[in-house]
Amino acid sequence: MSYAIIRNSKYTIDKLNVLFRHNERKNSAYSNKEIDRNKSNKNYSLKRCFKPYTKMFNEIKQEYNLKGQIKKNSNVACEYIITSDKDFFNEIGEEETKRYFETAYKFVANYKNLGEQYIVSAKVHMDESTPHMHLVFLPVVHILEKKSGKMIDKISCSEFWKGKNSYKILQDNFYKYMTRAGFDLERGENEKNEHIPIEKLKVMTNYEMQELEKQSIKLEQEKEINDVKELKEDYRRVIKKFNTLAKQYTKVKVIHDNNINKIEQLEKDYEVLEEDYYKIEKNNRWFKHYINKTFECVSILFDFPIERLKSIVNNFVRGIKEDGRKGN
């Protein structure tokens, strides 16, 4: 049996453009070996975003007069990664796969009365081993303002995800919504996802970090044990598990930080190249204008048709190129 999988991540505003370039395949190279760039033309958008996410965030915030105090470390956007396993998508085929993501898109637009206008982008990736959708949205809550007594829309990640069971409730509702739409799935739970290859979920769904979080929550649960010997055994088990998790967390964090550093460096390199490109383009426009003005002056000075003059010069340049090739 396959599972309905939905994961959530939160982002500050300074991380949005990195997310944009990954989702929209704007980078020239990727460390994720699962990505097959030859298949990237099969990717498609359920809501297309033509601008970097930071610009879209500012435009949506201004257009809908969104309230909320935004600080540098504030989470201002969320991203759902929605998927199932490879066998599921192979079995249902291309059309039903698209309906799966379209149905999931409708779920997000309606969940917690969000509103489609606050969905920034919904990109389906078909160029990796398992199809999945990156859906970026602003966590907007609709609340009654005490001062004015009016309903307002406010960006607040903490209020949108209020409650310790908020993710569990999300997954419960997603599972119910998708199965009602006719998809034969089970509710996605990390404990039961062994049949999905871990190497495929690690990159797509932050699998390792969520496993650590899930296991840590289990360790925090209180147990009613009266037997002292059993209590000591359980204590040793918890300590051993804690040490294992600590080592795993350290390893994952190092990999995560290294990837972030690489992405930030690529982002800086891209900005430098982009700036150089605009400078060259500007110089080319000026040079072209200069040449055209030169043709006009020579044409007037010698009373010679300008088009004829351009033709002579072009033939002369072609002759130089041909002589150069023969010389080589």
N, C-alpha and C positions, 0 to 999 in steps of 0.2 A: 504493500500500500504506500502511496506517495503522500507527502505532507504539504499543507499550505504554509508557506514560509514568508514572514514579514519581519524585517529588522529595522531598527531606528538608530540613527546617529545624529548628534547635535553639532552645530558649527557656529563659530564666531565669524564676524564679518570679514576678518583678514584671511580666512581659509576658503572663502567662497569661490574665488577665481581659480584656485588650484583645482577645486572640485569641478568647476565648469569645464576646464580644459580636459580633464579626464573623461567626464561624461560625454562631452561633445567630440571626443577624439581629436583635440587640437594639438596634442603633443606629437613630436616627431618620433619619439621612442618611448617604450614602456618597459619597466622592470618585470611586470607581470607576464610570464611566459605563456599564460593561457590565452592571451589576446592574439588573434590571427588577423592582421591588418588586411589581408586579402578578402576577408569576409565582412569588413567594416561597412561596406556599401549595403549590407542587409540590415544594419541597424536602422531604427526608425523612431520617430517622436510621436507621442500621443498629445503632448503639448510642447511645441517648439520654442526654444529660447535663442534668439539671435544675438543677444548681448551677454557680456560677462554677468555672472550672478550678482555681483556687487551693484552694478548699474541697475539691474532689474529690481533688486531689493529697494534701492532708493526711489525708483520710479513708482513702484507699488505702494510704498510707504507714503509718498507724497500724494498720489492719486486718490487713495482711499483714506487719507488723513488718519493714519494709524497712530495710536497713542503708545506710550510705553517708554521708559527711560532706558536708552541704549548706551551701555558702557563698552569699553574696549574688550573686556572679557565676557560680555554678555553673549549667550547663545541666541542668535537671531534667526536661524534657519535650521530645519531638520531634513533629513534624507531617509526615506524608506527604501530599502532594497527588497524587492518582491520577487519571489521565485518559487520553484519546487525542485524536483530532481530531474536529471537528464532523461531517464526512462519515461517519466510522465509526459514530457513534451514530445518525445519521439512517438509515443503512443497516440496522443491526441491530434498530432499533425499541425501544419502551419496555421490554418485558419482558426482552429480552436485555441492555439497558443496565443494568437493575437487577441481573441475574445477574452482569454484569461487575463491578459494585461489590461484590456479595456474595462473589464469588470472590476479589476483591482483599482483602476484609476477612479471609477465612479464611487467605489467604497471610500477612498481617501477624501474625495470632494465632499462627501456627505458625513464622514465620521466627525463627531463632535461639532457638527454644523459648521465645518471649516469654510466651505465656499470655494468653488473652482478658481475664483479670481486670485486666491492666495497660493495657488500652485504655480511655482516658478517654472518648472521644467519636468517633463516625464519622458525619459529616454530609455528605449528598450535596446539592450545589447544582445546581438545574435552572433557576435564574433568571438565569443568565449565558449568553453565546453558546455555550459549550461545557460540557456536563455534567462535573463533577469532584467528587471526594470529599476532604474534609478529615478526616484520621484522626489524632487526637492520642493519644499513648501515652507511658508512662513507660519510659525505656530501662533495663530491669531485666536484670541478668545473674545467672546461677545459678552460684555458685562454692563451692569448698570452703574453709571457714574454718580457718586453721591452728591457732588456739588450741583450738577445740572439736572439730575434726575432723568437723564437720557441714556439710551443704550449706545455704547461706543465699542469700536474694534481696537483691540490692544495687542501688541506683540509681546508675548510673555511665555517663554519656554517653560518656566517653572510652573505657571498656572495651567498651561495646556497639558502638562504631564503630572499634574497634582495627584498625589496618592501613591503609596508604595506598590500597589497592584496595577498601576496604570498600563504597563506593558502587557501584563497578563490579560487585562481586559481588552486591550487592542487585539491580541492574538486570538482571543475567544471570539470577538466580533468579526474579525477577518475570516476566520474559519467558517463561521455560520453564514456569512454573506456569500462566500465563494461556493459553498456546497449547495446553498439555495439556488445559485445560478446554474447548477447542473454539473459541477466538477466533482469527480469522485476522489475525495481527499480526506486525510485525517488531520486533526489539529496539530500544527507544528510545535514540537517540544524538543528541546535540546537533548533530553535523555533518550529520545527515541529516534534520533537522526543518524544512527550508526550506518544505515544503508546508503546514505549520501556520502560520496567520497570527500574526506576532510580536505584534501588539497584543493578541491574545487570550491569549497565553502569558505576557506580561510580568507581569501582575498575579497570575495564578494560580500561576505556578511560579517566580517570581523569575528569569525567563528571562535578563535582561540580566546579572545578577550571575553566574549560572552560566556564561554564555557567556564572560565575562571570565575567570573562574576556569579554564575549559577551555582558552582560548587561552593563558593564562599558563603552564599546565602544558606546553603544546606548546613554548613558548619556552624552558622550562627543560630540555627534552630535549637531551642531548648529540648532536652530529653529528660523524662521522668524515670530515673533509675534509683532504686533503693539499695541494691546490692553493691557493696563497696568494691568488691573485686571486679564486677562488671563495669563499674564507674571508672576504675583505674584503667581497664582495658580500653574503654571508649576514649578516655583522656589521651592515652598513648596514640590511639588511632588518629585523633584530631590533630595532635602535635605533628605526627608524621605527615599527615595530609597537608597541614599548613606549610610545613617546610617544602614539600613538593610544589605546592602552588606558588610559594614565594620564588622558587627557582624558575618555574615556568613564566611567572609574571616578569621577572627580570630579563629573561631571554626575549620574550615578546616585546617588551618595552624598548630594548636595544634595537631590535629589528624595526619597530615602528618609528623610533626617533631617527634612525639612519635613513629610512625611506622619506621621512618628512624633510630632512636636510637635503637629500638629493632632489626632491621635488622643488624645494625653494631655490636651489641653485639653478635648476633648469628654468624656473620661472624668471630668474634674473637674467640668465643668458638669452632667453627669448625676448625679453624687453630690450636688451642691448641690440640684438639683431633687428628687431622691429624698428628701433630708433635709427639705426644705420640705413635700413631700407628706405625710410621716409626721407632721410637726407639725400641719398642717391637719387631717389625719384624727383625730389625738388631740384637738384642740380641738373638732371636730365631735361626737365621742363624748361629751365632757364637756358640751357645750352641749345635746345631745339628752337626756342624763341629767338635767341641770338643769331642762329644760322638763317632763319627765315628773314630776319631784318637785314642780314648781310646780302642775301639774294635780292631783296627789294632794292637796296642801295646800288648794287652793281647793275641791276637791270635798268634803273633810272639813269645812272651815270653813263652807261654805254648805249642807252636806247635799244636794249636787247630784250626780247620776250622772256619773262621770268620762267615760264614752264620749259622753254627751250634750254635756258641756262641750267636749270635743275637736271634736265636730261643729260646734258653734256657732263656735268659734274658726277652724276650717278654712274655713267658709263666709264668715266675715268677711274672712279673708286673700284668698280668691278674689275677693271683691267689690272689694277694694282694687286687685288686679292688673287686673281688667277695667276699672275706672275709669281706671287709668293708661294702658291701651291706647287707650281712647276719647279720652283727653286728648291722646295723641300723634297 
